[in-house]
Amino acid sequence: MIEVREARERDAPEIRDIFFATYGEDYTYPQFYDERSLKKMIFSDDTLMLVAHDTETDAVLGTASVILEIGAYSDLVGEFGRLAVLPEARQRGIGRMLVTERLERVRGRLHVALMEARITHEFTQRIAQKQGFAPVGFLPLKWPFGERRESFAIMLQYFRKALAIRRNHPIVVPEVSRLAEMAMQNIGIACDVIIDEDSAPYPHIRDFRVEELTTEGYWGLLRIRRGRMQHREVFGPLRLNYGFFRLQAKHSNYLLAYEDEHLAGALGFMIERYEDNVRVFELIPVEDRSIQFLLSELERRCREEWGIKYIEIDVKADAPRMQRTLIELGFVPTAYLPAFAFTEVERLDLVRMTRLLTPLELGGIELISPTKEIGELVIKSFTERYVVPRIAEVAPRVGLFHGLSDEQTLRLAGAFDYEKFEPGEVVFREGDQCDDMYVVLAGEVCIRLDARDVELGSVGVGECLGEVALLTDSSHSATASACDEVETAVITRHRMVDLVRRRPDIGVVLYRNVATGLGDKLRRADSSHADRR
């Protein structure tokens, strides 16, 4: 007979053996291979660890745990994970028993249960779904397993009156809205988000001096935090006022931005060296001008100095400026977490934003509905956001970007989507109404007049397509098709007009560059026509 009970100190060696048998030497959490670490978790008030054992032999056949405080102390959020069953004991319902027992034991202690479900197979997703967990996000390549990184579905379940005290009508940018709608539908509440299309990002200022936090600077920053943090936009499991030594114990750090000798802001983050991950948990803006600088500096250090592969930050859903800032820095919304953080008398929705610093090579994944729908949405968003670093790579060759500052280039690049064309595929046809303008990132596009059966030439990397029709609101005067495999950045008329309306400084340079590029193409076409004569 199989029974589930709380783990005891003497179970530590068998729990370790289960993880070895299940994952080999590649499990993401090495503490589950260490007996001393396992014993500390067994005795900890912050962790519930269960085992399934055979009552006749007392052999431990499976284990599962809940980390009871993954948010701030008042958030009442627990993470369900670390479920493993001996290979020879599978197909006996042990996993289902462990999940059920975990839920029963924590219902009175939590408001929200979170599970990051593996997607290399359907097993964990199906168990979680049967136990009432619903998918709200997809985390690509979050955890390393040996030589590869794995993706996870993020799933939630609510207890007590968590949703009853949720703040209604959060404000999100358009890139978040569809994900929010799907997440709310999955957990069974009406989507009530308000879409903000007008909020600008925080300004891009570079003239700050940056330092890392030391004990000397801690107390001064703490005084600033106590006076400034009435309207938090970033949430995480730590805060500055938890104490400097606790921050150190959690391998956390702060970047401080100074203007002359005055502190302008601070950004708190944890580095998980084994996983090559960084999680941002606190932002303290003394001046709003420091926000994008600090986030940019962290992203640069992660990419250039620390070898980080994955950056994660949870942003309040009522913070569209912060969402817009992160999107322009290459972050993508990967999860929408209703009622995830507790503040004062209500629970707030959060948006999980992810910056990947490694190629999006997912490998084999198995997603079940509705996890599949959310996964496909997030993957599509990453594919589209792929255009921002690609534009940054080719920007020196893109006439459209000549004369723009780094901040203006980033802002313009963020308005583009990504589209790929196979050899011979038509980009647009002569006579079609124009709604898009393309920038060629790779390959070559052939231009021809179908009505006259005349080849006009080709457009290469860094050049534009469809700009005349876009600007004049007319139909295309020629047909464009891919000469070979072509990658493009594409911007719609609506996005172009909206960007220019909000950023006329970009619009002046943009229209000048479009006119210059058009003149160059016309001269080439005239030259080619003269040669044929």
N, C-alpha and C positions, 0 to 999 in steps of 0.2 A: 504494500500500500504506500502511496506517495502523500506526504504531508508537507505543508509550507510553514516555516517558523522563522523567527528572527535569528540571524547568524550569531554564533558564539565564537569566542577566541580560538577554540580548538578547530573551528571550521576553516581557518585561514589557509592552511596548506591545500585543502581540497578545492577551495575557491580559486586559488592560484592555478591549480592543475586544470580546472575547467577552462580557464581563459587560454592557457597554453594549448589545450586540445582543440579549442574552437578557432583561435586566431593565429596559432603558431607564435612566432616571436615578433609579430608586426602590429600588435594592438596599439591603438592610439594612446591609451592611458597606461603608461608603464607601471604606475603604482599598483595595478592589479596583478602584477607579477612579483611584488615584494610583500613578504609576509608581515613585516612590521607596519607597512603602510595600510595593509588590509586590516590589521588589528586596530589601528588608530581609527579607521572608518567605522569599524564594528562598535567601538565604544563612543563614537562621537554623537552628540545630540543633533548635529546638522545633517546626519546621514542615516537613512533607514536601509539596512542591508538584510535581505531575506535569502533563505536557501530552501530548496525543495529536496527532501531526503527520503530515502527508502526506510520505512519504519522497521522492517525486519533486519536489514543489515546496517542501518544508520549511515549508509553511504550518501554523500551529497551529490546529487545528480544535476542540479541547476542552481542559478543564483540570479538575483536582480536587486537593484537598489534605487533609492530616490535621494537626490541631493535636495534638501529642504529649503535652502536659501541661495538660489542662484541670482536673484535680484538684490535690491537693497533690503535691509532687514524688515521693513514694513510692507514689502510688496506681496508677501505670501504666495510666492511662485516656487514650485518645485520641479526639478528635472527628473523625468523617469528614463532610466537607461541602464547600461551595463548588464543587459540580460544575456545570459549564456547558458546553454544546456550541453551536457556531454554528448558527443556525436552518437554514441551507442544507446543513449537514452531518449533520442528524439522520436517523434510520432507517438508520444504517449500523453500529450496534452500538458506537459510540464510548463512550457512557455505561457500558455493561457492561464494556468493556475497561478503562476508568479505575478502576471499582470493584474489579475483579478484581486489577489491578496494585497498587492501594493495599493491599489485604489481604495480598498476598504480601510486600510490602516491610516491613510493620510487625508481622507475626506474632511475631517474636522479640523485639520491643521493648515489647509491651503485654500486659496481662492482659485488658483490657476495651476494646472499640470501641463508641463511641456515635455514633448518627446522628439528627439532627433532620430528619425527612423532611417536605417540603412536602405538603400534602393538597389543594391546589387542583386537582390532577390525580393520577392513579394511577401515573404514570411512575416517580417516585423510590421509592415504596413497593414497587412490583413488582421493581425492580432490587435494592433492599436485601433483600427477602425471598428472592430467588433466590440472593443471595450469603451467606445464612446469618444475616441480622439478624432479630431477633424483636421485636415491639412490646411495650413495658412501660409505656407511658404516653401521654397526650394533653395537649399544652400549648396551651390556648386563647388566641388573640390575643396570642402572645408577641412577635412581631416586626412592626414597621411596614413596609408596602410602599406608599409614596406616601401617599395620604389614608386608607388602610385598614390594619388590622392582620390578620396571617395567623396561623392555628393550625398546629401541627406535631405529627406523631407522633414519639415518642421510641422508638428501637429500639436494641437491644444485641446484641453478639456477643462470645463469650468465647474466649480463647486460653490455651494452656499448661494450667496446673493451677489456674486462677483459682477455679473452683467447688469444687475439692477442698479448699481451705483456707477455705471460707466458714463463718462461725459459724452453727451450726444453731439452730433454734427461737427466732427473734426474737419479741419481744413487741410487739403493736400494738393500737391501739384498734379497736373494731368498724368505724368508718368507713373504715379502711385495709384490712381483712381481705379483702374481695372483690377489690380491686385487686391485692393481693399474690398471691392465688390465681390470678388470670388471668395475671399477669406470669410467675409460676413455671411455669405450665402451658405458656405460649408458648415459654419457653426450655428446657423439657424436664426440670424437676426437680420433685420432689414438694413440695407446699405443707406447710410445717412450722411455720407461724406459730402462736403462742399468743395468744388474744384476751383482752385485759384490759378488762373493763367497769367496773372500780372506781376506777381511778386518777383522782384529782382534778387539776385544772389547778394551775399555780403561782398563788399568791395575787395578788390584784389590789390593789396598794398604789400610791398616788399621791403620797405625801409625800416625793419625791426631787427633788433639783435636778439638772438635766441640762446637760451641757457637751459640746462637740465636742473630740476629741483634738487636742492640739498637741504639739510637740517637747518642751515642758516636762513634760507628763504621761506621755510615752511610756515612760520608763525605769521609773517607779514601777509602771505597769500591766504592763510586761514582767516585773518581779519577781513580781507577783501571779500572772500567768499561769503562770510556771514552777512555782509551788507549788500551783496550783489545778486544772490541766487534766489530771487523771488519768482523768476519765470524761467525755469530750466528748460532747455531744448534737447539736451543729451542725457540719456539715462544708462545706468549700468550697476554692477554689483558692488562698487566701492564709491566712496566719497572722501573728499579731503578731510572732513571733520571726523572720520573714523579713527584717525591717528596715524602719525608718520610711520611708526614701527609696523602697524598692521599693513600699511601700504607696501612697505619694503618686503614683508613676509609673502605678499601676494605677487611679487615680482612686477610691481607697478612703478610707473614713472610719470613725470610731468615735464612738458616743454613749456618754458616761460618766454613770452615775447616782451622785450623792453624797447621803449622809445626814449632815447637818451638814457636817463637813469630811472625812468618811471615805468612801472610794470603795466603793460597794456592787456595782458591776458594769459591764460594757462590752459593746457590741454592734458588731461590724464588718460593714460592707456596702460594696458598690460601686454607684455610680450611673452608669448608661449613658445619658447625656443625649440622644444621638441617637435611641435606642430608647424613651426614657421608661420604662426598666426599672430595678429595684433588685434586687440579689442579696445576701442575707445570707450571710456566709462564716464568721463566728466569734462565739461567745457566751462571755463570761468572767464567770460569776456568783460574785462574792465572797460575796454573800448571795442565796439563792434568791428572797427577796422582791423583788429587783430585776428578775427575768426578765420577767414580764408587763408591768411598767412600761416597760422598754426596748423591747420589741416593740410595745407600744401607741403609744409615742411615735414610733417610726419610722413606723408605719402612718399616724399622724396627720400627720406632716410630709410624707410622700409624697402624701397626699390633699389637704392644705390648702395646702401651701407650694410643693411642687416639681412638681406636675402629673404625677406618676408614674402610669402605667397598669397596671403589672404588677410584683408583688413575688414573689420566689422564694427558697425556703430548703430545703436538704437536711438532714433530721433522721434521726438513727440510729433504726433500726427497734426497738431495745431501749430506747426513750425514750417510753413511753406518756404520761407527764405533759406532756412537751413537745408531743407530737402533740395531746393534748387542749387544751392552752393555745392552740395555733395555730388549731385548729378553732373555739374559742370567739371568737377574734379575726377570724373570717371567712375563714380559709384553707381550701383544699380539697386533699385528696390528688390529685395529678395523675399521678404516676408511682411505681412501685415498682422500685427498682434493686438487684437481688440482687448481693452481693459487689462493691459499687461502690467502697468505700473500704478502704484497707489500713492496719492499725494493729498494731504489734508483730508477731505471727506469724500473723494471720488477716485475712480480708476480711469486712467488715461490710455488711449490707443497709442501704440508705437509703430514706427516703420523701421524695419531692419534694412540697413543699406550696406552693400558689400562692394569692396574694390578688389578685383582679382589681379594679381601681379604674376600670373602664370597663364599659359595658353589654355583656352577652354576646350580641353580634350577629355570628354566625359567617360569614354569607354562604355562598357556594357552596363545598362541600367534597366530596371524593370519597375515601371510605375503603374499603379492601379488607379482607376477613376475614384474620386476627383483629384487625387494627387497628380495624375498625369496632366490635367488641364493647367494646374498651377505651374508645374514643372516646365511645360512647353512655353507658357507665358514668360517665365523668368529667363529661360534659355534664349527666347527670341529677343528679349530686352538686352541681354549680354551681346548677342550678335549685332544688334543695332548700335549699342554703345561702343562696340569694337571700332566704329568709325572715328571716334574721337582721337585715340592714340594713332590711328592710321593717318588721319589728317595732320596730326602733329609731326609725323615722320616726313610727309611729303610737302608740308606747308611752305618750305623755302622755294619749292618748284611750282606752287599753285599761285598763279597770278591773282586770283580772287583775294588772297590773303596778304598781298604786298602792302606794306605801310601800316598794318595793324600791329598793335602791341601784343604781348603775350596774353594779357587778360582778354583783349578783344578777340584774338584768335580762338582762345578757349571758348569764349561765349558763342562765337559764330559756329564753331565746330559742334557745339552741343545741340544746335538746332537741326543738324543733319541726321538722317538715317543711313543705313548701309544696304546696298543692293548689289547682287552679283548676277552676271549674265554669262551664259555658255556661248561658245563660238557659234556664230550665225544667228543668235537670238536677237530679236528686234527690241531695241530700247524704246523707241517711239516711231510712229509712221507719219509720213507726209500727210497733212490735212487734219491730223488728230488735234484736239484741243489740248493746250499745254497747261498742266498744273504743277509740274516739277522742273527743277533745274538740277543737273548732275555735274559732279566734279569727278573726273577719271582718276582713280587711285592706282590702278594697275591695268595693263593691257592697252588695247587700241580699239577705237570705235570708227567704223566706216560710215561716211555720209554720202548719200546719193539722192538724185531727183528721180523718183519712180516714173513720174509722168513723161519725162524726157529720156529716161533710161541713161542718165549721165552720172558718172562717179565724180563727186566734188572733192574728195580727199579723205582725210582721217583726222581724228582728234586723239591726242595722247595723254600721258600722265600729267596732271596738273592743269589741264584745260577743262573748260565748261561746255556743257551741252544744254540746249533749250533755253538759254538765257534771254534771247530776244523775244521769243513767244511768251515767256514768263513775265517779262517786264511790260510788254505791250498788250497782254491779255488776248493774244491772237493764237491761231493754230500753227502747228509746225510747218515750216516751209520745205523740209526735206525729211528723209527717213534715215534713222541712225540704227545701226546693228553692230553687234560685237564682231570684230575681226578675229579675235582670239578670246581666251578667257578674260573677262573684264570685271574689275571691282570698282564700284562707284560710291560716292557719298551723294545723297539726294536730299534736297530741301523743297518743301511744298511752298506754293505761293502764300498760303495762310501764315506759315511760320516765318517766311521772309518778311512779309508786311508787318507782322506782329513784332518781330525783332527790331526792324528799322523804326517802328513807332516808339518802342521803349528805349532804343539805343540809337538815336540819330547820329552819334559820333561814329558808330560802325557803318551806318547807312551811307554816309558821305563817301567813305573810303570804298565801300562795297560797290556802289554804282559807278564810281570812277574806274575801278578795276574791271568791272563787267564791260564797260565801254571800250577800255583799252584792249581787252582780250578779243572783243568782237572785231575791232579794227584789224588786229593781227590776223585773225582767221579770214577776213575779207581780202586782205592783201595776198595771203597764201592762195586763196581760191582764184583770184585774178591772175596770179602768176602761173598757176597750174593750167588755167584755161588758155592763157597765151601760149604756153609750151605746147599744148595739144594742137593749136592752130598752126 
